[in-house]
């Protein structure tokens, strides 16, 4: 039998309602995997984000499709699905049950994450989603987000992975309660990191933001096969340089966040032939206070367009942002036909 080495190499994603996602599953077309927002926790192929959904449309999911048979397994604390070209993984670790501090727990989680990639021979992280309880709370003299950054960066360095230039796109949000939860997508080919010229790279933040800097790039471009390029935009907020701006003003913060998203899109456009624009992004909007959702939506409708794909398909979640003075954060992804340019074009 002749095996096509490229079978399964094309990865596709679509944002669906929970009913649409389940219809595909029940109909025998179980997707490669998914990340759910407000979806049932027991679906093995759709790990959920443990945050309250504030979107009018209710529960949604980003559903990934890939040709070829997918296998599932566990490596350490990682649950994963892979078809040999792509891997989606999920980690959920409860601090109370594990009896470890957050720094140690995050280091362990990422150690097992990298072991999973090594085992699968899929070494390149394309995108990571991090969710941790009480992200802004004091963790015994050090904010919990800073504790998380300690463990995460140490695991990157222990595994000899890029913790600075070349770090993957990522976000880190605070959930009210539950486990340290990490979701990630990996593949065979390294993504192209993209930085925002309006901001200091997160991995170059001064020490005033903690003993270890956050380990992520502002965005990443990745070839998904089939002539498609994906843009993964990390959690983006009202930060200029390295400082929070518009403290206490959720409308102004939303405007600034949209300006930052536009700057990332411009930088990404210089690094590939794919055409990405603000209005076509699939976004997740994290809002610290549920009462601010209406104001955030009004700004988005005014700037991007009330009938844009961005506005109509946005997922709104109640979550704490990594700085206590940030009220809103937006992450995004998009897929378009194209190819990548050289790596130097993506550097701000």
Buried (B, 14 or more C-beta within 10 A) or exposed (E): EEEEEEBBBBBBBBBBBBEEBBEBBEEEEBBBBBBBBBBEEEBEBBBBBBBBBBBEBBBBBBBBBBBBEBEEEEBBBBBBBBBBBBBBBBBBBBBEEBEBBBBBBBBBBBBBBBBBBEBBEBBBBBBBBBBBBBBBBEBEEBBBBBBBBBBBBBBBBEBEBBBBEBBBBBBBBBBEEBBBBBBBBBBBBBBBBBBBEBBBBBBEBEEEBBEBBBBBBBBBBBBBBEEBBBBBBBBBBBBBEBEBBBBEBBBBBBBBBBBBBBBBBBBBBEBBEBEBBBEBBBBBBBBBEEEBBEBBBEBBBBBBBEEBBBBEBBBBBBBBBBBBBBBBBBBBBBBBEBEBBEBEBBBB
